[in-house]
Amino acid sequence: MEVTSKHNERMASLTFASVYPHYVTKIEKKGRSQEELHRVIEWLTGFDVVKQQELIAKNATFETFFQQAQLNPNATLIKGVICGYRIEEIENPLTRKVRYLDKLVDELAKGRKMEKILRV
């Protein structure tokens, strides 16, 4: 699939608060915990649970969310297809970061071991 400018704009304006409950539902359905989700988010962004909750309360867009994040240097090791898009081919940096997060949540839900998800 081709990533369009309209798609990139939509990614930037989406709020972390609107997507977070879907992440929780997805991972809990598969027997994973919110603590594991928080750990994955912290690994990618550097945000601890308190900061994650603060961004949710502030209704931060993904643009704001990732502007404030300290992306893990190993994030570039996240590869593959998510939502029909090959992550390593996404040119827009923000959209790629959102898809990194989606991919990590997907791997968590699929039961992948934490060491593999966190690229240790």
Secondary structure as UniProt FT lines:
FT   HELIX           5..13
FT   HELIX           16..29
FT   TURN            30..31
FT   HELIX           34..45
FT   HELIX           49..57
FT   TURN            58..59
FT   HELIX           62..68
FT   HELIX           73..77
FT   STRAND          81..82
FT   TURN            83..84
FT   STRAND          85..86
FT   HELIX           87..89
FT   HELIX           93..109
FT   TURN            110..111
FT   HELIX           114..117
FT   TURN            118..119
//
